[in-house]
């Protein structure tokens, strides 16, 4: 694997709210897309080591869709988790309490099909969408 990619966002909300909005399926479907032309019609999250995360991503025009899925490796409730995607890539998500706000840091192994910059920009756009949704709700 090549060098890992990291994206971050500082969310103006306490760590409990940020954790809940990031991991609960009823919230995931509200923010888990990089662009308004996409949406996340369904999500499930069996948050335990060996449990499965799944989010359906679809273009609003129906032209394309895919399931983003991973299996949890480690979880420290309210702080961090690691999961492995179906192709073997690892994703680490950390939540850092910043005294009233929360830094969310996502580090992942890039895939080989798309340029690194495109992957970083896409994951950052999703995280920015998460920040916006969490702060507005």
N, C-alpha and C positions, 0 to 999 in steps of 0.2 A: 504494500500500500504506500501511496505517496504521503506527503505531510498532511496532518490533520487540519481541518478548517474550523475556526471558532467564530461564532457570532454572539453578540451580547445586546442586552437592552436593560435599562434601568427603569423599572415600573414603579410609578408613584402609588404604591399600595403595600400593605403589610404582607409579610411572607406567607402567612396562612392563606389569605385570599389569593395571592399569586399562585401558590401551589395548587389550591383547589381548582382555579380557573384553567390551569395548565393540564391537569390530569383527569378531570371529570368529563365524561363523554358529552353531557348536556351543554358544556361550555366549549369543548373542543370543536364541535360542529359550527360554532359561531365565529371562530377566528382562524381556523386552520387552512388558510389558502394564501397565496402570495399576491394575488391580483383579483380585483372585483369580477373579472370574467370567469373566475373559478369559484367553486364552493365545496363544502365538505358535508354531503348529505347524511352521513352516518359515521359513528365512531363507537368503539368498544375498548374497554381497558380493564384487564384482569391484572391489577397491580400487585404482583408478588413475584419473587424469583421463579422463573419458568412460566410465568403468565404471559399472555399475548396482548399486545397493543395493536389495534387496527383502525385506520381512518381511511374512508373512501374519499378520493379527490376526483372531481369531475369538472370539465369545462361546462359553463352554463348553456352553451349552444349544443351540447350533447356530442360534440365531435371527438372527445377523448376522455378517458377516465382510468384510474388505477387505484389499487389498494396499497397503502403505505403501511407495512406491518413489521413488527419486531417482537422478539422474545426478551423479557426482562432477565438480566443477569444479577444485578444488585440494586437494592433500594434502601435508602436511609430516609424514612418518612419525614417530609417537610424540609429536606435538605438537598438530596441528590438521587439520581438513578442512572443506571446504565442499561442499554438494551442492544441487542444484535439484530440487524436487519436480515432478511432472507438471503441476501447475497454475501453475508459474512461481515459486512461493515459494522463498526461499532459507533454508538451514539452515547455521549455523556451529557447529562443536563444537571447543572448546579444552580441552587437558589441561595443567594447570599444576602443576609439581613443587613441593610444599610441604615438602620435606625429610622424607620418610617417609610422607606422605599426598599425595593428588592431588586438586586441585580440577578438577571437570568443569563446564564452562560451555557451555550450549547456548542459542544465540540464533536465533530464527526469525521469519519473517514470519507474522502471523496470517492465518487464512482468514476469509472474510466470513460464513459460515453460523452460527457459534457465538460466544457472548460471549467477550471477551478473558479474563475470569477463569476460565471453564470450560477454555479452551485452556491457560492457564498452569497451572492445577491438574492437568490431565491429563498434560501433559508433565512437570511436577514429580513427579507420582506415579510415572511410568515411571522417571525418574531416581532417585528414592528406592528403587524396586525394584531398579534396577541396583546402587546402593550396597550395599543389604542383601545381594544375591546375591554380589557381589564380596568383601565382607568376610567372609562365611560360608564361602567356598569357597577 
